[in-house]
């Protein structure tokens, strides 16, 4: 719906002069426009100066001044208040997932009129790199370490991320880094969600040894997980997990002051659950959350959003009962199939080597590496 009345630059200037005396909201109410419109006029006046503002003319009359309903304004401000680290696009995407259509421009107007200030970031053209993405869940995972402080104590946050879905499958907050701590991130992830085929890390000492193989590398070899490393001095290779590092810093770590490790762990756990199951992701089209892709609900959720049905209703993830894929099937070199139940091999199929593993060997030691292919069911 649009407001048919239009204003000349001279009339806008009169309104802005009135707003200095009676306030923006009262001035906007007096002429029958939303207060964000007057804020937008004031921004242009400050940017152009009075002479430039009066000379500023729209190239076409357009569709008039678009009205913002009270319901939408309230929804924007409530979402922004709950998630103060969000920018306008993220707020708009959260509302869109809930069935509310509002333009990013309208969200920007509401937020800026209530104190939001945009941060301009310069692009480093020289650091541009080719984007890549795995083709299915658990095909590739990325792992990284984020450092921050609790009081004067430096702590380390390990994050393990599924490349295809951006789903965080594991994390761990520790006071020192070690190979044991890395294994303590990856191993529970395998047990809970299934085994990744390939793991991408940097060349930090806990992930990589320049002489021979360290214990973490041998752990991956025994598990049949192929390991690859980011190029030296090229963090873009791990762009997805680096993006999560920035998000958790912006939305949590720079906003909260923790008194203890326990307090930090509780807050991080809450944020990770929110990130996985509620926070819409720009890299997934803006409406999906990582769990939608990881658990194979992408088409179902998009269809629900298109039909104005709540995709997060009672048949979805819930608070406690989170459905997850029970098993994944790995096709090894030579055509042999291994079925994993929560990351544990239970059956070999193919050739003369078909056998039930429920009471036998784990079958991990001789699993193929680069040639293995996985399919989640």
BALOBA-1460 file (C-alpha; in Angstrom, 3 decimals):
// residues 377
<rec num="1" residu="x" x="0.000" y="0.000" z="0.000"/>
<rec num="2" residu="x" x="1.370" y="3.450" z="-0.842"/>
<rec num="3" residu="x" x="0.683" y="6.958" z="0.332"/>
<rec num="4" residu="x" x="-0.402" y="8.908" z="-2.754"/>
<rec num="5" residu="x" x="0.740" y="12.281" z="-1.459"/>
<rec num="6" residu="x" x="4.115" y="13.460" z="-2.668"/>
<rec num="7" residu="x" x="6.205" y="16.314" z="-1.331"/>
<rec num="8" residu="x" x="8.409" y="18.880" z="-3.015"/>
<rec num="9" residu="x" x="11.900" y="19.413" z="-1.685"/>
<rec num="10" residu="x" x="10.777" y="22.788" z="-0.307"/>
<rec num="11" residu="x" x="7.913" y="21.117" z="1.592"/>
<rec num="12" residu="x" x="10.274" y="18.468" z="2.948"/>
<rec num="13" residu="x" x="12.602" y="21.198" z="4.194"/>
<rec num="14" residu="x" x="9.708" y="22.878" z="6.037"/>
<rec num="15" residu="x" x="8.829" y="19.536" z="7.648"/>
<rec num="16" residu="x" x="12.439" y="19.041" z="8.727"/>
<rec num="17" residu="x" x="12.555" y="22.517" z="10.242"/>
<rec num="18" residu="x" x="9.370" y="21.688" z="12.151"/>
<rec num="19" residu="x" x="10.895" y="18.374" z="13.276"/>
<rec num="20" residu="x" x="13.733" y="20.266" z="14.982"/>
<rec num="21" residu="x" x="11.170" y="21.956" z="17.221"/>
<rec num="22" residu="x" x="8.522" y="19.288" z="17.869"/>
<rec num="23" residu="x" x="10.455" y="16.101" z="17.122"/>
<rec num="24" residu="x" x="10.598" y="13.796" z="14.116"/>
<rec num="25" residu="x" x="7.730" y="11.518" z="15.143"/>
<rec num="26" residu="x" x="5.293" y="14.363" z="15.823"/>
<rec num="27" residu="x" x="6.244" y="16.108" z="12.591"/>
<rec num="28" residu="x" x="5.736" y="12.890" z="10.635"/>
<rec num="29" residu="x" x="2.383" y="12.251" z="12.303"/>
<rec num="30" residu="x" x="1.251" y="15.794" z="11.486"/>
<rec num="31" residu="x" x="1.770" y="15.326" z="7.727"/>
<rec num="32" residu="x" x="0.638" y="11.679" z="7.682"/>
<rec num="33" residu="x" x="3.862" y="9.819" z="6.870"/>
<rec num="34" residu="x" x="5.865" y="7.218" z="8.765"/>
<rec num="35" residu="x" x="8.580" y="8.697" z="10.965"/>
<rec num="36" residu="x" x="11.250" y="6.745" z="9.071"/>
<rec num="37" residu="x" x="10.460" y="8.833" z="5.988"/>
<rec num="38" residu="x" x="11.327" y="12.035" z="7.830"/>
<rec num="39" residu="x" x="14.514" y="10.443" z="9.141"/>
<rec num="40" residu="x" x="15.415" y="9.560" z="5.551"/>
<rec num="41" residu="x" x="14.835" y="13.155" z="4.433"/>
<rec num="42" residu="x" x="17.016" y="14.386" z="7.287"/>
<rec num="43" residu="x" x="19.834" y="12.034" z="6.258"/>
<rec num="44" residu="x" x="19.762" y="13.400" z="2.706"/>
<rec num="45" residu="x" x="19.768" y="16.970" z="3.989"/>
<rec num="46" residu="x" x="22.795" y="16.252" z="6.166"/>
<rec num="47" residu="x" x="24.578" y="14.562" z="3.251"/>
<rec num="48" residu="x" x="23.755" y="17.095" z="0.523"/>
<rec num="49" residu="x" x="23.476" y="20.362" z="2.437"/>
<rec num="50" residu="x" x="20.478" y="22.686" z="2.081"/>
<rec num="51" residu="x" x="21.321" y="23.875" z="-1.441"/>
<rec num="52" residu="x" x="21.964" y="20.362" z="-2.728"/>
<rec num="53" residu="x" x="18.856" y="19.067" z="-0.964"/>
<rec num="54" residu="x" x="16.611" y="21.664" z="-2.608"/>
<rec num="55" residu="x" x="18.171" y="20.922" z="-5.995"/>
<rec num="56" residu="x" x="17.693" y="17.166" z="-5.514"/>
<rec num="57" residu="x" x="14.894" y="15.962" z="-7.748"/>
<rec num="58" residu="x" x="13.618" y="12.430" z="-8.296"/>
<rec num="59" residu="x" x="13.951" y="11.314" z="-11.913"/>
<rec num="60" residu="x" x="10.410" y="9.941" z="-11.838"/>
<rec num="61" residu="x" x="7.483" y="10.331" z="-9.447"/>
<rec num="62" residu="x" x="7.664" y="6.615" z="-8.531"/>
<rec num="63" residu="x" x="4.924" y="4.891" z="-6.571"/>
<rec num="64" residu="x" x="4.698" y="7.352" z="-3.720"/>
<rec num="65" residu="x" x="5.758" y="6.892" z="-0.124"/>
<rec num="66" residu="x" x="5.468" y="3.294" z="0.964"/>
<rec num="67" residu="x" x="3.692" y="2.830" z="4.256"/>
<rec num="68" residu="x" x="5.127" y="0.575" z="6.935"/>
<rec num="69" residu="x" x="2.466" y="-1.090" z="9.066"/>
<rec num="70" residu="x" x="2.650" y="-0.984" z="12.855"/>
<rec num="71" residu="x" x="2.766" y="-4.796" z="12.846"/>
<rec num="72" residu="x" x="5.845" y="-4.871" z="10.605"/>
<rec num="73" residu="x" x="7.600" y="-2.111" z="12.483"/>
<rec num="74" residu="x" x="7.007" y="-3.945" z="15.767"/>
<rec num="75" residu="x" x="8.242" y="-7.237" z="14.290"/>
<rec num="76" residu="x" x="11.446" y="-5.603" z="12.997"/>
<rec num="77" residu="x" x="12.236" y="-3.913" z="16.296"/>
<rec num="78" residu="x" x="11.454" y="-7.023" z="18.368"/>
<rec num="79" residu="x" x="13.664" y="-9.204" z="16.149"/>
<rec num="80" residu="x" x="16.480" y="-6.666" z="16.289"/>
<rec num="81" residu="x" x="16.128" y="-6.370" z="20.067"/>
<rec num="82" residu="x" x="16.335" y="-10.164" z="20.495"/>
<rec num="83" residu="x" x="19.319" y="-10.422" z="18.143"/>
<rec num="84" residu="x" x="21.148" y="-7.134" z="18.489"/>
<rec num="85" residu="x" x="24.072" y="-8.332" z="16.368"/>
<rec num="86" residu="x" x="21.866" y="-8.729" z="13.281"/>
<rec num="87" residu="x" x="22.016" y="-6.381" z="10.320"/>
<rec num="88" residu="x" x="18.975" y="-5.396" z="8.222"/>
<rec num="89" residu="x" x="19.264" y="-8.311" z="5.769"/>
<rec num="90" residu="x" x="19.396" y="-10.855" z="8.592"/>
<rec num="91" residu="x" x="16.384" y="-9.276" z="10.332"/>
<rec num="92" residu="x" x="14.464" y="-9.307" z="7.058"/>
<rec num="93" residu="x" x="15.346" y="-12.972" z="6.443"/>
<rec num="94" residu="x" x="14.224" y="-14.021" z="9.929"/>
<rec num="95" residu="x" x="10.854" y="-12.318" z="9.348"/>
<rec num="96" residu="x" x="10.558" y="-13.780" z="5.865"/>
<rec num="97" residu="x" x="10.992" y="-17.300" z="7.275"/>
<rec num="98" residu="x" x="8.104" y="-16.515" z="9.651"/>
<rec num="99" residu="x" x="5.887" y="-15.534" z="6.721"/>
<rec num="100" residu="x" x="6.224" y="-11.746" z="6.960"/>
<rec num="101" residu="x" x="7.204" y="-9.982" z="3.740"/>
<rec num="102" residu="x" x="9.090" y="-6.739" z="4.159"/>
<rec num="103" residu="x" x="11.781" y="-5.166" z="2.026"/>
<rec num="104" residu="x" x="15.336" y="-4.778" z="3.231"/>
<rec num="105" residu="x" x="15.032" y="-1.057" z="2.503"/>
<rec num="106" residu="x" x="12.085" y="-0.787" z="4.907"/>
<rec num="107" residu="x" x="14.007" y="-2.704" z="7.568"/>
<rec num="108" residu="x" x="16.987" y="-0.361" z="7.120"/>
<rec num="109" residu="x" x="14.709" y="2.669" z="7.496"/>
<rec num="110" residu="x" x="13.168" y="1.349" z="10.709"/>
<rec num="111" residu="x" x="16.488" y="0.306" z="12.229"/>
<rec num="112" residu="x" x="18.353" y="3.485" z="11.290"/>
<rec num="113" residu="x" x="15.529" y="5.602" z="12.702"/>
<rec num="114" residu="x" x="16.024" y="3.704" z="15.962"/>
<rec num="115" residu="x" x="19.762" y="4.048" z="16.240"/>
<rec num="116" residu="x" x="21.288" y="1.506" z="13.841"/>
<rec num="117" residu="x" x="24.443" y="2.614" z="12.050"/>
<rec num="118" residu="x" x="25.660" y="0.754" z="8.995"/>
<rec num="119" residu="x" x="29.275" y="-0.387" z="8.887"/>
<rec num="120" residu="x" x="30.963" y="0.136" z="5.534"/>
<rec num="121" residu="x" x="33.463" y="-2.564" z="4.660"/>
<rec num="122" residu="x" x="36.066" y="-2.251" z="1.932"/>
<rec num="123" residu="x" x="36.454" y="-5.190" z="-0.399"/>
<rec num="124" residu="x" x="39.946" y="-6.501" z="-0.876"/>
<rec num="125" residu="x" x="39.877" y="-7.321" z="-4.568"/>
<rec num="126" residu="x" x="43.251" y="-9.039" z="-4.344"/>
<rec num="127" residu="x" x="41.932" y="-11.600" z="-1.850"/>
<rec num="128" residu="x" x="39.032" y="-12.795" z="-3.984"/>
<rec num="129" residu="x" x="38.966" y="-16.547" z="-4.285"/>
<rec num="130" residu="x" x="36.846" y="-19.119" z="-6.016"/>
<rec num="131" residu="x" x="33.876" y="-20.305" z="-4.008"/>
<rec num="132" residu="x" x="33.386" y="-23.999" z="-3.558"/>
<rec num="133" residu="x" x="30.769" y="-26.044" z="-1.769"/>
<rec num="134" residu="x" x="30.333" y="-29.715" z="-0.954"/>
<rec num="135" residu="x" x="27.464" y="-31.451" z="-2.734"/>
<rec num="136" residu="x" x="25.888" y="-33.219" z="0.273"/>
<rec num="137" residu="x" x="26.042" y="-33.345" z="4.083"/>
<rec num="138" residu="x" x="29.155" y="-34.932" z="5.608"/>
<rec num="139" residu="x" x="31.074" y="-34.886" z="2.336"/>
<rec num="140" residu="x" x="33.391" y="-32.189" z="3.719"/>
<rec num="141" residu="x" x="33.813" y="-30.579" z="7.130"/>
<rec num="142" residu="x" x="35.907" y="-27.588" z="8.167"/>
<rec num="143" residu="x" x="37.530" y="-27.098" z="11.571"/>
<rec num="144" residu="x" x="39.128" y="-24.002" z="13.052"/>
<rec num="145" residu="x" x="40.133" y="-22.398" z="16.367"/>
<rec num="146" residu="x" x="38.936" y="-18.993" z="17.563"/>
<rec num="147" residu="x" x="40.813" y="-17.197" z="20.341"/>
<rec num="148" residu="x" x="39.220" y="-14.760" z="22.784"/>
<rec num="149" residu="x" x="39.551" y="-13.725" z="26.436"/>
<rec num="150" residu="x" x="37.535" y="-14.337" z="29.578"/>
<rec num="151" residu="x" x="38.879" y="-11.574" z="31.804"/>
<rec num="152" residu="x" x="42.648" y="-11.954" z="31.245"/>
<rec num="153" residu="x" x="42.511" y="-15.681" z="30.495"/>
<rec num="154" residu="x" x="43.008" y="-16.564" z="26.830"/>
<rec num="155" residu="x" x="40.629" y="-19.347" z="25.765"/>
<rec num="156" residu="x" x="40.206" y="-21.292" z="22.557"/>
<rec num="157" residu="x" x="36.962" y="-22.225" z="20.816"/>
<rec num="158" residu="x" x="37.114" y="-25.171" z="18.396"/>
<rec num="159" residu="x" x="34.347" y="-25.148" z="15.767"/>
<rec num="160" residu="x" x="33.605" y="-28.082" z="13.446"/>
<rec num="161" residu="x" x="31.363" y="-27.141" z="10.523"/>
<rec num="162" residu="x" x="29.660" y="-29.145" z="7.774"/>
<rec num="163" residu="x" x="30.626" y="-27.431" z="4.498"/>
<rec num="164" residu="x" x="27.427" y="-28.194" z="2.556"/>
<rec num="165" residu="x" x="24.889" y="-27.098" z="5.172"/>
<rec num="166" residu="x" x="26.978" y="-24.759" z="7.407"/>
<rec num="167" residu="x" x="25.685" y="-26.862" z="10.316"/>
<rec num="168" residu="x" x="27.947" y="-26.836" z="13.388"/>
<rec num="169" residu="x" x="28.409" y="-30.506" z="14.242"/>
<rec num="170" residu="x" x="30.855" y="-29.947" z="17.094"/>
<rec num="171" residu="x" x="32.468" y="-27.311" z="19.276"/>
<rec num="172" residu="x" x="34.651" y="-27.193" z="22.385"/>
<rec num="173" residu="x" x="35.864" y="-24.359" z="24.631"/>
<rec num="174" residu="x" x="39.252" y="-24.972" z="26.276"/>
<rec num="175" residu="x" x="42.064" y="-23.111" z="28.008"/>
<rec num="176" residu="x" x="44.789" y="-24.746" z="25.952"/>
<rec num="177" residu="x" x="45.008" y="-26.370" z="22.552"/>
<rec num="178" residu="x" x="46.166" y="-29.939" z="22.158"/>
<rec num="179" residu="x" x="45.677" y="-32.936" z="19.900"/>
<rec num="180" residu="x" x="43.492" y="-34.548" z="22.560"/>
<rec num="181" residu="x" x="41.173" y="-31.535" z="22.495"/>
<rec num="182" residu="x" x="40.852" y="-31.687" z="18.702"/>
<rec num="183" residu="x" x="39.974" y="-35.370" z="18.815"/>
<rec num="184" residu="x" x="37.474" y="-34.553" z="21.575"/>
<rec num="185" residu="x" x="35.689" y="-32.268" z="19.085"/>
<rec num="186" residu="x" x="35.646" y="-34.619" z="16.092"/>
<rec num="187" residu="x" x="34.930" y="-37.938" z="17.778"/>
<rec num="188" residu="x" x="31.593" y="-36.993" z="19.459"/>
<rec num="189" residu="x" x="30.504" y="-35.331" z="16.217"/>
<rec num="190" residu="x" x="31.008" y="-38.615" z="14.361"/>
<rec num="191" residu="x" x="29.073" y="-40.528" z="17.018"/>
<rec num="192" residu="x" x="26.186" y="-38.060" z="17.038"/>
<rec num="193" residu="x" x="25.785" y="-37.038" z="13.423"/>
<rec num="194" residu="x" x="27.814" y="-39.437" z="11.292"/>
<rec num="195" residu="x" x="31.234" y="-39.546" z="9.707"/>
<rec num="196" residu="x" x="32.529" y="-36.848" z="7.397"/>
<rec num="197" residu="x" x="34.436" y="-38.076" z="4.349"/>
<rec num="198" residu="x" x="36.960" y="-35.237" z="4.326"/>
<rec num="199" residu="x" x="38.179" y="-32.705" z="6.887"/>
<rec num="200" residu="x" x="39.685" y="-29.341" z="5.964"/>
<rec num="201" residu="x" x="41.911" y="-27.532" z="8.467"/>
<rec num="202" residu="x" x="44.750" y="-25.065" z="8.524"/>
<rec num="203" residu="x" x="48.315" y="-26.158" z="9.236"/>
<rec num="204" residu="x" x="48.292" y="-25.458" z="12.955"/>
<rec num="205" residu="x" x="50.390" y="-27.868" z="15.025"/>
<rec num="206" residu="x" x="47.327" y="-29.672" z="16.450"/>
<rec num="207" residu="x" x="46.042" y="-30.437" z="12.951"/>
<rec num="208" residu="x" x="49.244" y="-30.991" z="11.000"/>
<rec num="209" residu="x" x="52.815" y="-32.144" z="11.460"/>
<rec num="210" residu="x" x="55.603" y="-31.007" z="9.156"/>
<rec num="211" residu="x" x="57.542" y="-34.181" z="9.973"/>
<rec num="212" residu="x" x="55.592" y="-37.415" z="9.681"/>
<rec num="213" residu="x" x="52.036" y="-37.585" z="11.020"/>
<rec num="214" residu="x" x="50.856" y="-36.435" z="14.425"/>
<rec num="215" residu="x" x="48.322" y="-38.328" z="16.531"/>
<rec num="216" residu="x" x="45.327" y="-36.417" z="15.158"/>
<rec num="217" residu="x" x="46.334" y="-37.237" z="11.594"/>
<rec num="218" residu="x" x="46.690" y="-40.889" z="12.569"/>
<rec num="219" residu="x" x="43.263" y="-40.744" z="14.244"/>
<rec num="220" residu="x" x="41.711" y="-39.513" z="10.981"/>
<rec num="221" residu="x" x="43.544" y="-42.199" z="9.032"/>
<rec num="222" residu="x" x="42.189" y="-44.936" z="11.309"/>
<rec num="223" residu="x" x="38.680" y="-43.471" z="10.982"/>
<rec num="224" residu="x" x="39.012" y="-43.402" z="7.197"/>
<rec num="225" residu="x" x="38.615" y="-39.621" z="7.007"/>
<rec num="226" residu="x" x="40.650" y="-37.900" z="4.322"/>
<rec num="227" residu="x" x="42.441" y="-34.765" z="5.561"/>
<rec num="228" residu="x" x="43.201" y="-31.693" z="3.472"/>
<rec num="229" residu="x" x="44.826" y="-28.423" z="4.512"/>
<rec num="230" residu="x" x="44.239" y="-24.790" z="3.670"/>
<rec num="231" residu="x" x="46.931" y="-23.038" z="1.679"/>
<rec num="232" residu="x" x="49.430" y="-21.166" z="3.898"/>
<rec num="233" residu="x" x="48.462" y="-17.506" z="4.540"/>
<rec num="234" residu="x" x="45.163" y="-18.015" z="2.714"/>
<rec num="235" residu="x" x="42.271" y="-18.091" z="5.217"/>
<rec num="236" residu="x" x="39.712" y="-17.794" z="2.393"/>
<rec num="237" residu="x" x="40.120" y="-21.535" z="1.813"/>
<rec num="238" residu="x" x="38.220" y="-21.999" z="5.080"/>
<rec num="239" residu="x" x="35.808" y="-19.191" z="4.341"/>
<rec num="240" residu="x" x="32.705" y="-20.842" z="5.779"/>
<rec num="241" residu="x" x="34.101" y="-21.619" z="9.216"/>
<rec num="242" residu="x" x="35.860" y="-18.237" z="9.255"/>
<rec num="243" residu="x" x="32.450" y="-16.643" z="8.623"/>
<rec num="244" residu="x" x="31.026" y="-18.493" z="11.643"/>
<rec num="245" residu="x" x="33.940" y="-17.189" z="13.722"/>
<rec num="246" residu="x" x="32.989" y="-13.631" z="12.754"/>
<rec num="247" residu="x" x="29.297" y="-14.231" z="13.410"/>
<rec num="248" residu="x" x="29.760" y="-15.595" z="16.916"/>
<rec num="249" residu="x" x="32.139" y="-12.749" z="17.751"/>
<rec num="250" residu="x" x="29.713" y="-10.136" z="16.468"/>
<rec num="251" residu="x" x="26.550" y="-11.649" z="17.930"/>
<rec num="252" residu="x" x="27.862" y="-13.042" z="21.222"/>
<rec num="253" residu="x" x="31.501" y="-12.800" z="22.269"/>
<rec num="254" residu="x" x="31.858" y="-9.024" z="21.818"/>
<rec num="255" residu="x" x="28.500" y="-8.335" z="23.431"/>
<rec num="256" residu="x" x="28.625" y="-10.505" z="26.534"/>
<rec num="257" residu="x" x="31.034" y="-10.443" z="29.475"/>
<rec num="258" residu="x" x="31.564" y="-13.894" z="30.951"/>
<rec num="259" residu="x" x="32.578" y="-14.455" z="34.564"/>
<rec num="260" residu="x" x="33.697" y="-18.044" z="34.088"/>
<rec num="261" residu="x" x="34.304" y="-20.816" z="31.575"/>
<rec num="262" residu="x" x="31.026" y="-22.443" z="32.631"/>
<rec num="263" residu="x" x="29.115" y="-19.260" z="31.892"/>
<rec num="264" residu="x" x="30.807" y="-18.920" z="28.497"/>
<rec num="265" residu="x" x="30.096" y="-22.556" z="27.600"/>
<rec num="266" residu="x" x="26.406" y="-22.157" z="28.447"/>
<rec num="267" residu="x" x="26.122" y="-19.034" z="26.293"/>
<rec num="268" residu="x" x="27.995" y="-20.629" z="23.374"/>
<rec num="269" residu="x" x="25.817" y="-23.741" z="23.548"/>
<rec num="270" residu="x" x="22.710" y="-21.570" z="23.369"/>
<rec num="271" residu="x" x="24.139" y="-19.596" z="20.429"/>
<rec num="272" residu="x" x="25.143" y="-22.759" z="18.516"/>
<rec num="273" residu="x" x="21.639" y="-24.218" z="18.911"/>
<rec num="274" residu="x" x="20.154" y="-20.941" z="17.714"/>
<rec num="275" residu="x" x="22.602" y="-20.770" z="14.789"/>
<rec num="276" residu="x" x="21.894" y="-24.361" z="13.694"/>
<rec num="277" residu="x" x="18.128" y="-24.430" z="14.072"/>
<rec num="278" residu="x" x="16.777" y="-20.866" z="14.018"/>
<rec num="279" residu="x" x="19.170" y="-18.370" z="12.451"/>
<rec num="280" residu="x" x="18.583" y="-17.915" z="8.724"/>
<rec num="281" residu="x" x="21.741" y="-18.072" z="6.650"/>
<rec num="282" residu="x" x="22.521" y="-15.734" z="3.759"/>
<rec num="283" residu="x" x="24.664" y="-18.421" z="2.119"/>
<rec num="284" residu="x" x="21.651" y="-20.754" z="1.993"/>
<rec num="285" residu="x" x="19.372" y="-18.349" z="0.136"/>
<rec num="286" residu="x" x="18.337" y="-16.239" z="3.107"/>
<rec num="287" residu="x" x="15.358" y="-18.312" z="4.302"/>
<rec num="288" residu="x" x="16.953" y="-21.596" z="5.310"/>
<rec num="289" residu="x" x="18.731" y="-22.442" z="8.550"/>
<rec num="290" residu="x" x="21.706" y="-24.860" z="8.527"/>
<rec num="291" residu="x" x="19.601" y="-27.684" z="10.002"/>
<rec num="292" residu="x" x="17.234" y="-27.524" z="7.010"/>
<rec num="293" residu="x" x="20.044" y="-28.561" z="4.695"/>
<rec num="294" residu="x" x="21.814" y="-30.895" z="7.075"/>
<rec num="295" residu="x" x="18.650" y="-32.867" z="7.833"/>
<rec num="296" residu="x" x="17.380" y="-32.810" z="4.241"/>
<rec num="297" residu="x" x="14.380" y="-30.492" z="4.778"/>
<rec num="298" residu="x" x="15.330" y="-27.843" z="2.207"/>
<rec num="299" residu="x" x="12.468" y="-28.389" z="-0.256"/>
<rec num="300" residu="x" x="9.930" y="-28.949" z="2.519"/>
<rec num="301" residu="x" x="10.845" y="-25.691" z="4.266"/>
<rec num="302" residu="x" x="10.858" y="-23.598" z="1.076"/>
<rec num="303" residu="x" x="7.457" y="-24.999" z="0.164"/>
<rec num="304" residu="x" x="6.134" y="-24.195" z="3.643"/>
<rec num="305" residu="x" x="7.416" y="-20.616" z="3.442"/>
<rec num="306" residu="x" x="5.834" y="-20.153" z="-0.004"/>
<rec num="307" residu="x" x="2.515" y="-21.415" z="1.377"/>
<rec num="308" residu="x" x="2.764" y="-19.164" z="4.478"/>
<rec num="309" residu="x" x="3.073" y="-22.210" z="6.742"/>
<rec num="310" residu="x" x="5.383" y="-22.016" z="9.762"/>
<rec num="311" residu="x" x="8.373" y="-24.213" z="8.791"/>
<rec num="312" residu="x" x="9.416" y="-24.393" z="12.450"/>
<rec num="313" residu="x" x="6.117" y="-25.761" z="13.751"/>
<rec num="314" residu="x" x="5.606" y="-28.728" z="16.029"/>
<rec num="315" residu="x" x="6.606" y="-31.230" z="13.329"/>
<rec num="316" residu="x" x="10.021" y="-29.640" z="12.978"/>
<rec num="317" residu="x" x="13.020" y="-29.626" z="15.296"/>
<rec num="318" residu="x" x="11.353" y="-28.699" z="18.558"/>
<rec num="319" residu="x" x="13.350" y="-27.731" z="21.618"/>
<rec num="320" residu="x" x="14.454" y="-31.140" z="22.860"/>
<rec num="321" residu="x" x="13.569" y="-33.715" z="20.240"/>
<rec num="322" residu="x" x="15.807" y="-32.974" z="17.292"/>
<rec num="323" residu="x" x="15.484" y="-35.533" z="14.520"/>
<rec num="324" residu="x" x="18.666" y="-36.396" z="12.703"/>
<rec num="325" residu="x" x="19.717" y="-38.827" z="10.035"/>
<rec num="326" residu="x" x="20.282" y="-42.219" z="11.640"/>
<rec num="327" residu="x" x="22.790" y="-43.554" z="9.183"/>
<rec num="328" residu="x" x="24.895" y="-42.804" z="6.155"/>
<rec num="329" residu="x" x="26.009" y="-45.111" z="3.388"/>
<rec num="330" residu="x" x="29.585" y="-45.042" z="2.098"/>
<rec num="331" residu="x" x="30.566" y="-46.478" z="-1.303"/>
<rec num="332" residu="x" x="34.241" y="-47.439" z="-1.154"/>
<rec num="333" residu="x" x="36.776" y="-48.094" z="-3.863"/>
<rec num="334" residu="x" x="36.046" y="-51.457" z="-5.471"/>
<rec num="335" residu="x" x="32.290" y="-51.137" z="-5.085"/>
<rec num="336" residu="x" x="32.016" y="-52.203" z="-1.455"/>
<rec num="337" residu="x" x="29.274" y="-50.475" z="0.579"/>
<rec num="338" residu="x" x="29.579" y="-49.711" z="4.300"/>
<rec num="339" residu="x" x="26.537" y="-48.678" z="6.346"/>
<rec num="340" residu="x" x="27.246" y="-46.463" z="9.361"/>
<rec num="341" residu="x" x="24.800" y="-46.046" z="12.250"/>
<rec num="342" residu="x" x="25.636" y="-42.792" z="14.091"/>
<rec num="343" residu="x" x="29.155" y="-43.028" z="12.728"/>
<rec num="344" residu="x" x="29.740" y="-46.704" z="13.572"/>
<rec num="345" residu="x" x="30.127" y="-49.207" z="10.733"/>
<rec num="346" residu="x" x="27.530" y="-51.949" z="11.142"/>
<rec num="347" residu="x" x="27.423" y="-53.766" z="7.773"/>
<rec num="348" residu="x" x="29.636" y="-54.427" z="4.746"/>
<rec num="349" residu="x" x="27.867" y="-55.143" z="1.462"/>
<rec num="350" residu="x" x="29.398" y="-56.103" z="-1.841"/>
<rec num="351" residu="x" x="31.409" y="-58.895" z="-3.446"/>
<rec num="352" residu="x" x="32.416" y="-61.761" z="-1.179"/>
<rec num="353" residu="x" x="32.866" y="-59.421" z="1.757"/>
<rec num="354" residu="x" x="29.251" y="-59.067" z="2.922"/>
<rec num="355" residu="x" x="28.962" y="-59.390" z="6.671"/>
<rec num="356" residu="x" x="27.159" y="-58.006" z="9.708"/>
<rec num="357" residu="x" x="29.423" y="-55.988" z="11.978"/>
<rec num="358" residu="x" x="27.213" y="-55.699" z="15.027"/>
<rec num="359" residu="x" x="29.380" y="-58.268" z="16.789"/>
<rec num="360" residu="x" x="32.478" y="-57.968" z="14.616"/>
<rec num="361" residu="x" x="35.201" y="-55.533" z="13.681"/>
<rec num="362" residu="x" x="34.506" y="-51.833" z="13.158"/>
<rec num="363" residu="x" x="35.683" y="-51.809" z="9.567"/>
<rec num="364" residu="x" x="37.204" y="-48.336" z="9.772"/>
<rec num="365" residu="x" x="40.851" y="-49.181" z="9.292"/>
<rec num="366" residu="x" x="40.754" y="-50.047" z="5.604"/>
<rec num="367" residu="x" x="38.083" y="-47.572" z="4.465"/>
<rec num="368" residu="x" x="38.946" y="-45.828" z="1.208"/>
<rec num="369" residu="x" x="39.884" y="-42.156" z="1.223"/>
<rec num="370" residu="x" x="39.591" y="-39.969" z="-1.849"/>
<rec num="371" residu="x" x="37.500" y="-42.511" z="-3.753"/>
<rec num="372" residu="x" x="34.826" y="-43.032" z="-1.109"/>
<rec num="373" residu="x" x="31.433" y="-41.490" z="-1.680"/>
<rec num="374" residu="x" x="28.732" y="-40.922" z="0.907"/>
<rec num="375" residu="x" x="24.983" y="-40.682" z="0.785"/>
<rec num="376" residu="x" x="22.847" y="-39.776" z="3.780"/>
<rec num="377" residu="x" x="19.540" y="-41.525" z="4.250"/>
